[in-house]
Amino acid sequence: QVQLVESGGGSVQAGGSLRLSCVSSKNTFRFSAISWYRQAPGNQRELVASMSGVDNTNYADSVKGRFTISRDIAKLTVYLQMNSLKPEDTAVYYCNARTSFIEYWGQGTQVTVSS
């Protein structure tokens, strides 16, 4: 069983920054991909950023140039650095890790951006 624990959410003003962390109970290279999703009230959960292979990254168009996904192998941690935050970034952010057979989710962390 894999556990993912997110932290780092909070409330910031527009233009501010936050760094989310996702600590995995297993080495992140065990997964085919590890990603950040978000879900705002009334909206479907959407992919924000993902990392696969040897640090191949992919971003939603809405966050390109503002968000960066990275990992610290020794700390079993994946980060989401979020800069130039906008009110529309307000959502619960979830960490996701998947293999060919199964995927795991964290409990989520709330990010609120005020104008």
C-alpha positions, 0 to 999 in steps of 0.5 A: 500500500502506498501513502501520499501526504500533501502539505503546503496549502493555504491562503494567499493574495493574487500574485503570491506563491506557494509550494505544495509537497507530497511525501510518498511512502515509496520511492517515486521512481516506482511509479510510471507517473506522479502528478498534481490534480486540482478540483474547484467547487462545482468543477471536475478534477483536472490535471495540473502537472505531471512527471514521468520517466526521468523527469519528463514534465507536462503542464496544463496550459493554464499553469504553464510558466507559473507552476513547476513540478519537481522531486527530491528523490532522497526525501521521497517528495514531489513538489509543486511550486506555484508562482503568480497565483490567480484567484482561479487557481483556488481549489483542493490540490491532490497528489496522484501516483500511478503504475500500470495497474493502480493509482493512489491519491493523497487526501488533498490540500486547500489552496485559496487565492484572493484578489 
